[in-house]
Amino acid sequence: MARGQSRSSNQLVVQQAASALEQLKYEVAQELGIQIPQDGYYGYMATRDTGAIGGHMVRRLVQIAEQQIAGGSRF
């Protein structure tokens, strides 16, 4: 699939978040030492690597949400 396309039926609630999530994906992959294909096709990547990226993204998003809640801000 081309970059930015997905077979997922999930829809973003805040459309402007797409670019931030994309950036987060690349940051996490770099931290883990995983190279994301430039053409956006993940079919040749190991499932373990793509799962690691997604798992670390979720951890980071939960951490951000916890910090916002602790800081008293709502969303």
URLIN-V966384 format. One record per helix or strand of 3 or more residues. SS is the DSSP state (~ for helix, > for strand). FROM is the first residue (numbers start at 1). LEN is the number of residues. If there is no record, write none. Layout:
BEGIN
SS/FROM/LEN, SS/FROM/LEN
END
This chain:
BEGIN
~/17/16, ~/47/24
END
